[in-house]
Amino acid sequence: MLAHSEACERNKDPILAVLRGAFGVSRSVLEVGSGTGQHAVHFARHLPHLNWQPSERPGELEALAERIRLEGPPNLLPPVELDVRRRPWQVGTFDAVFSANTLHIMDWEAVGDFFRGAGAVLGPAGVLCVYGPFRYRGAYTSDSNAEFDRWLRNRDAASGIRDFEALESLAVGLGLTLAADHAMPANNQTLVWRRTG
């Protein structure tokens, strides 16, 4: 039986609405941390102009590959192994990079590796799109996010909801400019950065 995430089912259409605009002129997308593959299947199916490249850490690929084999449209590629800490990422070059609900489960050093790696694989007019919960000026956007952050840090002290300003600093260091910050259901955001120079 394929793994299933209720959260993916709830948020896939709101995220898709953002991606339609953010990736409108893109032709290739690398998804970092594809998880169950539900997002990859849904987005690739509804964005047929994109070649969608899913990825996962070692040990997580088999279940992801099975969903893509069973449900994936032709523009959804077989998943590749990707650990964000590796230098360099051996995945090629892409017009866009997408990741959902990953930055708060990584340690901060890995978050830096994620941005470094994404910046290296993005083309000259690349787009980086990240979905998840974030803090702004050190404040949570909801009480439920504060509770979620406490749960994350109790489970793993190195994880936790990230500050938007710290992520923005990493993005700026890669020559990326914030293009949009979309409020999403369940107190999440979708952040979109573009390479303009």
Residue pairs with C-beta under 8 A, 6 or more apart in sequence:
2 36
2 37
2 63
2 66
2 67
2 70
3 35
3 36
3 63
3 67
4 36
4 38
5 35
5 36
5 38
7 101
7 186
8 35
8 36
8 38
8 39
9 38
10 185
10 186
11 100
11 131
11 184
11 185
11 186
11 188
12 38
12 39
12 42
12 43
14 184
14 185
15 39
15 43
15 100
15 131
15 184
15 190
16 42
16 43
16 46
16 47
18 129
18 180
18 182
18 184
18 190
18 192
19 43
19 47
19 98
19 129
20 46
20 47
22 96
22 127
22 129
22 179
22 180
22 192
23 29
23 47
23 50
23 95
23 96
23 98
23 127
23 129
25 95
25 125
26 50
26 95
26 96
26 127
27 49
27 50
27 51
27 95
28 50
28 51
28 53
28 93
28 94
28 95
28 96
29 43
29 50
29 51
29 52
29 53
29 94
29 95
29 96
29 97
29 98
30 53
30 55
30 91
30 94
30 96
30 97
30 98
30 118
30 121
31 39
31 40
31 43
31 52
31 53
31 54
31 55
31 97
31 98
31 99
32 55
32 82
32 84
32 97
32 98
32 99
32 102
32 114
32 117
32 118
33 55
33 56
33 57
33 99
33 100
33 101
33 102
34 40
34 54
34 55
34 56
34 64
34 79
35 56
35 60
35 64
35 100
35 101
36 63
36 64
36 67
37 54
37 63
37 64
37 67
37 68
37 71
37 72
37 79
38 67
39 100
40 52
40 54
40 64
40 68
40 72
40 76
40 79
41 67
41 68
41 71
41 72
41 73
41 76
43 50
43 52
43 98
44 50
44 52
44 72
44 73
44 75
44 76
45 73
45 76
47 75
48 73
48 75
50 75
50 96
51 75
51 77
52 75
52 76
52 77
53 77
53 79
53 80
53 91
53 92
53 94
54 64
54 68
54 76
54 77
54 79
54 80
55 79
55 80
55 81
55 82
55 91
56 64
56 79
56 81
56 82
57 81
57 82
57 83
58 81
58 83
61 79
61 81
64 79
65 78
65 79
68 76
68 78
68 79
80 91
82 89
82 91
84 106
84 110
84 113
84 114
84 117
85 109
85 110
85 113
86 117
87 113
87 116
87 117
88 117
88 120
89 117
89 120
89 121
91 121
92 121
93 121
93 122
93 123
94 121
94 122
94 123
94 126
95 122
95 123
95 125
95 126
95 127
96 122
96 126
96 127
96 128
96 129
97 118
97 121
97 122
97 126
97 127
97 128
97 129
98 129
98 130
98 131
99 114
99 129
99 130
99 131
100 130
100 131
100 132
101 131
101 132
102 114
102 130
102 132
103 111
103 114
103 130
103 132
103 162
103 167
104 132
104 133
104 149
104 152
104 159
104 160
104 161
104 162
105 152
105 156
105 159
106 114
106 159
107 156
107 158
107 159
108 158
108 162
111 162
111 167
111 170
112 170
115 167
115 170
115 171
115 173
115 174
116 174
118 128
118 174
119 128
119 174
119 175
119 176
122 128
122 195
123 195
124 195
125 194
125 195
125 196
126 176
126 194
126 195
127 179
127 192
127 193
127 194
127 195
128 171
128 176
128 192
128 193
128 194
129 190
129 191
129 192
129 193
130 167
130 190
130 191
131 184
131 188
131 189
131 190
131 191
132 161
132 188
132 189
133 141
133 145
133 148
133 149
133 161
133 187
133 188
133 189
134 141
134 161
134 162
134 163
134 164
134 167
134 189
134 191
135 141
135 145
135 149
135 161
135 162
135 163
135 164
136 163
136 164
136 165
137 165
138 163
140 146
140 149
140 161
141 187
141 189
142 187
144 187
145 161
145 187
148 161
149 160
149 161
152 159
152 160
152 161
153 159
153 160
164 181
164 189
164 191
167 191
168 178
171 177
171 178
171 193
174 195
175 195
175 196
175 197
176 193
176 194
176 195
177 193
177 194
177 195
177 196
178 191
178 192
178 193
179 192
179 193
179 194
180 190
180 191
180 192
181 189
181 190
181 191
181 192
182 189
182 190
182 191
182 192
183 189
184 190
